[in-house]
């Protein structure tokens, strides 16, 4: 059986005796990818120490072997908190004004990618396929080629790829594009992302389109295609079906009584549009005073990246907005917004999604947004709720039957909330059924299979032998 190496920024090594891969996020996708291959998962352990080893720790957990490296405080500050999350992340989400570029951070980003490549190269076998994940590791293929690795290397970009004029505001943009050409296959979430990156290669790198998503960049052929990521539909639907017995779900339902529930679930991030969504809910209650006391909005927002100043500022802004709205509208027996910063396991979220008449998924910009898909899958087949979805989320391409809104227009979002709450059952079913069927067809297994099938084709591609000094050693 061929071996697959997956590389990601963080590697969640399960405790001994637990499932090889935990549920949620990238881990679910990794599990599906490994179902057809022997596997090695390589990346950062999540630990920070003063003198990290350059040799990865190898951990065996059933069919998957884990290879993890620690980071030094400087590496974490420059590579992760710095360049990845204060430069790349805001630029990728069209937030140019929030981007902070530092030459030292960029040097740290390059250094960690080089360290990863040097450690990984020692573990790669001739027939391995390598699949790299996300923006932390844009130059990894280039670093691996410098180590003499000629194996097929694919890359999947989980977040948006912006228009060329936006990406090119980053001082290191040309250098990063040049490095990305060393990937055989580049996967993105949507056709719009593919168009943006392809145009960037053509305009900046003078790439030559070859058809079928392939192009020649600096004498090397790479292919760019969209692979919209899915979710584990069967397990999430099962969790929603069984959620009625969950204590948190039962208590939430009892607290609602006959009130209708709006729900939003997002990591605390400025790309998710949480403050703007709260303003839209405030606008809804202002325009529909008869709904005060009859509707409750629960926003679940676990904190993240607290070491990045912009996120601390966002946390304060959201807390103030919740207080202002609840203070103005709330009554002794009714709190319009219930704001929760605790992270809940997927079975609890599945139950809350099913209980909610309206799912509010209104990011300002998002690569895909799996919450939208989870909300659809969790719905009752007899009485589904309504998804209100940002037109700037990648999921909007696969879920056109949702109520698509401009998240920058709180009046439009407020009107969509009203429309969703008053929507008759027949229309709700008519909108929900095609979305649910599409999610079942295009699940996470479909996504992983499509990408790996494409990457497999590069086994037969003739490559020029490595010419670097490292390859000649």
N, C-alpha and C positions, 0 to 999 in steps of 0.2 A: 504494500500500500504506500502511495506517495505521502510525503510528509509536508505539512503546512506549518509555516512559521508566521505567527501574527505578532506584530509589533505595535504597541500603543504607549502613550505617555504613562498611564497608570496601569498596573497589573494588580487585580484583586485576587490574591492567593487564598483559596478557601482553607478553613481549618481542617485538620486531618479528620477523616471520617465523614466530612460533609460533602454535599454535591460538588462535583468538579468545577461547576460554574454557577455562581449565584444568579438570581433572577434580576432583571432590570438593565436597561441601557445597553452599552456595548457588550456586556457579559452574555446577554441572550444571543446577540448576533454571533459572537465568538463560538458559543455552544453549537449553533447551527452549522457554522463553517467547519468545525472540527468533527462533525458527525460523519463525514466521508473521508477523513484523513487522520493519520497519526499527527499529534500536534505538539508544538512548542510555542508558548506565549512569553514574549520578551518585553521588558520595559522597566520603568521606575517602580520601586517597591512601595513608594509613599513615605519612606523614611528619610530623614535628614540627619547627617552626622558629619563631624569635623573632617575625618579622613576616610572617605568612602573607598572601598576597593574597586579596582578597575576590572576585576574578575566577577562575573555574575554568580549569585547564589542559585544553585539548581535545586528545584523542589519537585518531587514526583507526586502527582495526585491522579491516580488512575490512568486514563488514556492520555492525559495532558501533562506535559512537563512545563514547569515555570522557570524562567531565568530572569532574575531581578537584580537591579543595581540600586544602591542608595545615591542620593545627591548631597553635595556639600551645601552649607548655607548660601555660599556665593552662587553656586549653580542654580539653586532654587530661586534666589532673588532675581538673577539675570535671565535665566532661560524660561522659567515658569511664570513667576509673578511679573517679571519684566517684559521681555519681548513678546512672549506668547500671548499674555493676557492684557498688556497695556498698549501693545502696538498692533499685533495681528488681529486679535479678537475684535476691537472696535472698528478697524478698517474693513474687515470682512462683513461686518454688520452695518456698514454705511455710516458709522459714527465718527467721521474724520476729526471732529472737534475734540473727541475724547481720546484720540490716539496720542501716545507719548513715545517718541522714538529716542533711544539712547544707544550710542555706539558701543558702550560697554555691555549693555543688555544684549545687543545683537551678537557681539563676540561670544557672550556666554551661551546664547542659543546655538551658535555654530559649534562651540566647544562641546556641549552636551551631545549634540547629534553626532559629532565625530567620535566621542567616547562610546556612545551606543554602538556605532558602526564597527569600531575596533573590537568591542567585546562580542558582538553578534557574529562577525565574520568568522571567528574561531569555532562557532557552533554550526555553521551552514554546511550542509552536505550537497553534493553535486546535483541531486534530483529534487531538492527542496523548492517549493514555491513560497514566496515571501509576500505577505499582505500587510502593508503599513497603514495605520489609521490616524488621521486628523492633523490639524494645523501645527501641532507641536513639532512635527517631524517632516516638514516639507523637504529639507535637503538630505534626508537619510539615504535615499537611493544613490545620490551622487557620492556620498561618503562611502557607501558600500561598494560602488564601482571602483572607487579609489583604492579599496582594499582587495580588488581583484575579483569581486563577486559578479559572475555573469548570469546568475539564475534569473528567471522571470520575477520581476518585482512589480506589484500593483499597489496603488494608493487609493484610499477612499477618504474624501473630504466631507465630514459630517455637517459642516456649517455652510452658510452661503458663500459663493464666490462672486465678488462684486464686479461691477463694470470696470473696464480697463482704466478709465480716468480716475476712479476711486482707488483702485489697488496701486496705481502708479504714484499716488501721493506718498507712499511708503518709500523712504530713501533706498532701501535694500531690494526694491521690487524686481529689478532686472536680474539681479544675482539669484534671487529665489526662483524666478521663472526658469533661468538657465539650469539650475540644479534639478528642478522638477522634470525637465526633459529626459532625465535618466530613468524615470519610471516607464515601464512598458505600457502600463494601463493606468489611467487616471479616472476614477469614478467620482461623480458628483450627484447631488440629490435630484436636480431638475434639468430640463433642457435649457432653461434660461441660464443656469450656472454654466452649462457646457458652452453655450454661445459666448458668455462673458470671458471664460478662460481661453477659449479658442481664439477669440478676437484679440485678446491680450498677447497670446503667442504670435499671432500674425503681425500685429502692429509693432510690438516691441522687439520680438526676436526674429522677425522676418521669416517666420515659419511658412512652409509650403503645404497647403492642404492636399491630401492624397485621396480623399473620399472615405466614406464609412466611418468618419470620426478620427481617422488617422492623419497625422501630419509629420513632416520632416522638420526637426528643429536642430540646428547646428550639426547636421549630418546624422542625427539619430532619429529613428522613427518611434513615435509614441501615439497612443490612441486615447481619445477623451470621449467618455460616454456617460449617460445618466443611468443611475441605478437607485431608484427611490427606496429607501430602507423601510421595512415593514416591522410588524410586531408579532409576537407569538400569540396568534389569535386563539387557538384552542385553549391554552392555559389561562389566558386572561378572561375569556368568556366563562370558563369553568369557575374561576375565582369570583366573578360577578354573580353566577348562579348560586354559589354557596355563601355569599357574603351576608345573607340575612341572619345568620347565626353569630356573626362577629359582634363582639361587645361594643366596639366603637361605633359601628354602623347602626346597631340597635339604639344606642343612646342618642345618636345624632337624629335618627328618625323620630324618636320619642320627643326630643326637644323641638323639632319642627312642628309637630302636631299636623295641622292642615295647611301650613304654609308651603309655598313652592320654593324650591332650592335652585339658586344659581351657583355654579362652582367654577373655580379657576385653580389650576395646580401648575406652579412654575417654580423653578429655581430662582433665587433672588438675583436678577440680572437686568441691566437697563434695556437689553434687547427684547425682553419679554413684555414690556408695556404694562406693568402692574399699576403704577400710579395713574397712567392714562385710562386704564380700565376702570379704576375706582372713580375717576371723574365721570366716566360714562354712566356708571351705576348711579352716582349722585344725580346726574342729569335725568336719568330714567325716573327716579323717584320725584324729582321736581316736576316733570311733565306728566306723571301719573300718580298724583297724590292718593288716589284710591287704593294703590298697591302698597302703601306704607302699612306695615304690620302684617301684610299677607305674603311678602317675599323676603327671603334671607339670602344673602350672598356670602358664601364661604370661600375665602382665599387661602390656600395652603402654599406657603412659600418658604421652604427651608433655606437658611442662609448659606452663602457660598463665597469663596475667595475673599474672606474678611481681611486678608493682608493687603489687598489692593484698595487704595484710598477711595476710588470712585464707588466701590461697593458699600463701604461704610456710610458714605454720603447718601447713597440710594436707600439704605436701610432706615436712616433718619427721616428721609423724605416720605417714605411709605408709612412709617409709624405716625408721623404728623398728620398725614392725609386721612388715615383711618380715624384718628382721634377727632379731627375736624368734622368729618362726615357723621360719625356716630354721635358726636356732641350736638350737632345741629338737628339731626333727624331722629335720633333714638328716643325711645320711651322706656319707662320702667319695665315693661313686659316685652320689649322688642328692641333688638340691636341689629341694625341693617347690615353691617359688615362684621363678620367673624373672621379675624385675621390670625392665622396659625403658622408659626415658624418651625413647628416640629415636623420631621420627616415620617411619613407613614409607609408601611409595607404595601406592596402592590395589591394584596387581597382586600385591604381596607379601602384603598383608592378605587378599586373596581366596584365595591359596594356603594361608595359615595357617588361615583359616576352614574350608576344605575338609578340612584335615588334622585338625582338632579334633573329637573325639567329642562334646564338650559346649561350647556357646557360653554364656558367663555374661554376661547383660545384666541387671544388677540395680540400676538407679538408684533413689535414694530418691524422686525425682520427675523426670519428663522429659516435654517436650512431645510428642515422637514417639520418637526414638532410631532412627536409620537403621542403626546397627550390627546391630540385631536383624534388620532386613530384609536387609542384606548377608550375614549369616551364613546365613539361609535360602536365598537365591539361589545362594550359593557351593557348596552341598552337592551331592554326587554323587547322581545319580538312582537309582543302584543300591544305595548304602549310605550314606544320609544320617545326619548327627549329630543331636543333640537340643538344642533351644534352651530354656534356663532363663531366664525373663523376668519382670521385676518387674511386678506388677499395677498399679503406679503410673507405668508408662511408657505414653505414648499409643499406642505400637505394639501394646500388649496387646489393644486393641479390634479390630485387624485380624489378630492372630495368636493367637486363642484356643486353638489346638491345641498351643501351646507349654506347657511346664510353668510355670504362673503361680505366683509366690511373693510373699510379703511380705518385702521386703528388710530390714525391721527385726527379723526373726526368723531368727537365724543357724541355729537348729536346723532350721527348715523349709527353708531354702536348702540346708543340708547334706544333708538327706534327698532333696531334688530332685536333687542331684548324684549321689547313690547310685542313685536310680531311673533317671536318664539313662544312667549307665554300664552298668547291667545290663539296659537295655531291649532286648528282642529286635528283630531287623531288621524283622519284619512290623509291629510297632507303630510303629517309627520311620518307616517308609514311610507308614503310615496317617496319622500326624500331619503329616508333612512335605508330602505332595502337595497338600492343599488350601491350605496356606500359600503354597507356591510358585506355584500357579495364581492365587491372589489377588494376589500381588506382581506377577505378569506383567500382570494386568488393570489394577491400580491403581499404575502406575509413575509416574515423574516427568513424563512427557509427558501422561498422563491428568490429573495434578494441575494442571499449568500450563494445560492446555486448559480444564479445568472452571472455574478461577478467571477466566481471561480471557474465557470465554464469558459468565460472570455479569457481569463488569465492563463488557463491551461493551453490555449492556442499558441502562446509565446514559447512553449517548450520546443517547437519546431522551427522557430525563427532563427535564421543565421545571424550571429553577432560577430562584430570585429573583435579580435582578441584584445584583452586589456593591455594598454600601453603605459600605464602609470608605473612609477618607480616601485610602488607597493606591490603591484601585480608581478613585477619582474623578480622580486626577491624570492 
